[in-house]
Amino acid sequence: MIGMQFFKDKVMAMALQPQNFKINQQMIGRDFELQYKRDSYLKDVELHHHDFYEIYYLISGDVTYTIESRLYKVLPGDVLLISPKELHQVHIQAERSVYERYVLWLRPEIIQALSSEKSNLFHALDPGRPGYGNQLRLSAGDRARVLSLLEQLYQEDQAEAFGSDLLPMSLLTQLLITVNRLALGQELPLEDLPRSSKTVAQVIEYIRLNYAEELSLDLLAEKFYVSKYHLSHEFQRQVGTGVYRYIQKKRLQIARHLLSQGKKPGEIYSQCGFSDYAGFYRAFRAEYGTSPKEFAVSVKK
């Protein structure tokens, strides 16, 4: 498509410049946002989370993805499904291959609006469902189908032609139905990780389930029968951040979710593992650039 190639050429020209990752990724006034990105160089991506769902399609690149306690080797044509509840981080070897992908962000409200009583489009994106996995490895035909829908959606979302207010929603519905059908048809096992990485995965899962309790490097090392120095080194190597920082990010993620549901800041800090409100306030503002109360007010608007 000529229009699609025009947009890709513009992005390719930008790809020659180093791209900085912005941890406070936000959607502004949209039900969904589809981005096409192509980078020949990308600076380190920090561990982060969103208030929205993400569907990620890799076109090219040497990519490994950490999502909560799971480590995925992502191949071109793979789809990743990431929920607001999941901390995640991409690891890129950009010097080996150009990093090219589509990233679709979806507010929960639009998924709900497009669902029906018979067809719940949240199904594939729900971490609580039996057999849930973040990675979909597609056949050649399915890869072509998903990529075609993404390209059409990207082009129509940029267009101002007749029906461009209607067609994106139709394409988005088709894409979500396709992803749900593919997710229902497969369940991939975890990667066969080295022993040290499996220990890190177990620690991350323990933090996910016990974020409200007292947690420390010493406690975790003792519980999993490893040296705290070894755990600290392996955690930093695999996750890209320290144990304490990861615990804090998980607690802040839970706090942000509770605030978005209408909970009061003074009521939730202890539920998230913070010992006092002052420490919670400082950590929240440092992470998100706003106070807990200001964030709670903003999500009500």
N, C-alpha and C positions, 0 to 999 in steps of 0.2 A: 504493500500500500504506500502511495506517495506521501500521504499525510503522516503516516506512522514513521516513515524513514526520515522525514524532516525533523520530527521531535527527537528521534534517536540521534541524528547527526548533531543537534544542539547539545544533547547531554554528553556525547562523546568528546566534543570540544572542551567541555568543562572538566572531563575526567582527567585531563592532563595536569590539573592543579591538585595539590594535596587537599583532601577533604577532612574537616574536623568533625568528629562525632559530637552531637549535642545530646547530653543525657536527659535534659528536660524536653523530651519530644512531645509536642502538643498538636492536637487537631484544633483548627479554628473554625467554628461555625459550620461544620460539615458533618453529614451522616457517614460519609466514607471519604477516604483519600487514597488514591492509587499513585504510586511513584515508580518511575522507571529510572534506575541508577546504573551507571557504568563508571567504574573507577579503576585507573591503572595504579593508583596509590591511595591508601586510606590509613589514617592514623588509628592507633589502638581504640577499640570500641569498649567502653566501660560496661560493667554489669548494670542492667537497668530493667525497668518494667514500664508498662503503659496502663492507662485507664481504659483502654479499648482492646479489641481483638486484632490479631495480625495474621495474615496469610502471606507467606513468603514463597516465591518461586525462583529458584536459582537457574540462570541461563548459562553462566560460565564462571569458573573460579575454583580455587583450591580452598575449601571452606570446611571448618569444623564448628559445630554449634553446641554450646552448653545451655541446657534448659533445665532449671532446678537441678535434680541429681542425675540427669541423663546427658550423655555425650553422644552427639550424632556426627558422623562423617556424611556431609551433604554432597551429593553428586548432581551435575547438571540435569535438570528435569525433575528434581525432587521438589516436593511441597512441604513446608513446615507450617504447623498450626500452633499459635501461641496465644494463650488466654491472659487476661489482666492479672490473674493470680500467680503468674509464673515469672520469676526472675530469669533473665537470659542474657547471653553474650555470644557474639560471633568472633571467631578466630580466623583470620584471613592471611594466606600467603600470597599477597598481591603480586609479588615479583615473579611468581611462577605462571600466573594466568590473569588476564583482565577479569575483574570482579564485576559481573553483570547480573542484575536481578530485577524482579518486580516485587514491590512491597505494598500490600493492601491493608489499610487500617480501617476498622469497622467499629462504629459505636454499637453498644448492645441494643439501643433503641431501633436501629435500622434492621438488625437481624430479626428482632421481635416483630417488627412491622411487616417484613417479607415472609415470615413463617405463617403456617396455618395450623388448625387444630390437628390435622392429620400429619403434617410435615413440619417438625420442629428443626429449624435450620441451625440451632445451637448444638445439635447432637454431636457433630464432629469436633466441635470446639470445647466440649465440656470435659475438664480434667477428671471429673468425678465419675465418668461413665466407665463401665467394665471394658477392659481392653483398650483404653485410651492410649494413644501414642502421638507424639508430635510430628513424626515423619511419615510422609506418604511417598513411596517409591513407585513411579508410574510406568506403565507400558508405553511403547512408542506412540500408539494411537491416543492414549489418554494424555500424554505429554503434549501432543499436537493440539488436542481439544482444549486443554486448560490454557496453553499459551495463546491460542487464537482468541479465546474469550477475554484474556487479560489485554491483548493488543487492541481488540475492538473497544473494550471498556475504556482504556486509556485514551484512544483517539476520540471517542464520542464525548468523554468528559471534558476534552479540550475544545470541542467543536461548538459552533453556534448555528448549525443547520436546523432545518425543520425537524421537530421531534427529538432534539438533543436534550430536552428536559425529561423525556419519557424513556428513551432507549437505554440510557445507563442503568436504570433500575431493572429493566428487563434482563440486561446482560449480567448484572450483579446477582439477580435471582438464579439465572442459569448456572453461574459460577458456583454459588453456594450449594445448589442442588448437586452439581457434579462432584464437588469436594466431599459432601456428605455421603454420596453413593460410593465414592472411592474409599473413604474412611471405614465404611461398613464392611467393605470387602477385604480388608487386610489389617493385620496387627503385626508390626515388626518387633523383633526382640531387641534388647539393648545391645549396644556394641560390646564386643569381647574386649574389655578393657584390661590393662595391666592391674596387678593386685593393688598397687598404691592408689590407682585411680578409682578402683572399686571401693576402697576405704573412704576416699573423699566423697564418693556418691552416697555412701551410707551415712556419713556425717551430715551432708546436706539434707538428706531425707529426715534425719533426726532433728535438725534445726527446724525444718518445715513443720514438724509435728509438735515441737516443744518450744516454740519461740517465746511463749509467755513465761517459761520457767527460767531459773538461773542458768546461764550458759557461759562457758569460758573455754579457752584453749586447753587449760589444765584438765578441766572436767571431761571434755570431749576426748582428749588423748587417753585419759584413764579408762573411760568407758569402752573405747575401741582398741585398747591394748596396743597402743603405738606411742612412740616418743613424741612429745609435743613439738620438738624441733623438726622431726620428720613430717609430722602432720602439717605444721605451718608451711614447710617448704613445698610439700606436694599440693597443698590447697592453693597456694599462691601460683604454682606452676600450672595447674589444671584450670582453676577458676579465674585467675588473673587478678584476684584481690585477696586480702587477708581474711582470716577467720572472723576476727572481731568486726571488720567492715561488712562482711557478708551477713552476720547476725543482725547488725544494725539496719542494713538495707531490707532484710526480710521483715523486721519489726515495723519499719516505716511503711513498707508496702501494705501490711495488714492495717496499720493505722489509717492510711490514706483511703483504703477501701471502706473501713468502718465510718469514717467521716463522710464519705460520699453517700452512705446509706442513711445519713441524718443523725448519727451518734454525736454526742458532745465531746469536745477535746478533753475536758477534765474527767470524763468518765472512762475513756478508753486507753489512756496511756499505760496504766498498770496491766490492762488486759493484753497489751502488746509487749510486755517484758521490760518496760522502763520503770526504774525505781522511784522517780520523782518527775513532776510536771516540768520543772525548769530544764532538766536534761532532755526530755522529750521535745520541748519547745525549740531548744537550740538545734537539736539534730534535724528536726523537721524543716526549720527555716534554712539551715545550711544545705539540705538536700534538694528542696523544692523552690527555694527563693521566696517563700511566703509563710506566714504563720499558720498553725493548725486552724485557728478561728477564721482567718481570712479565707483559707481554702474551703472550709465548711460553708461559709457564706456564698462563695463563688459558685459552688455546685448546685445551690438552691435556685440560682437565677435562670 
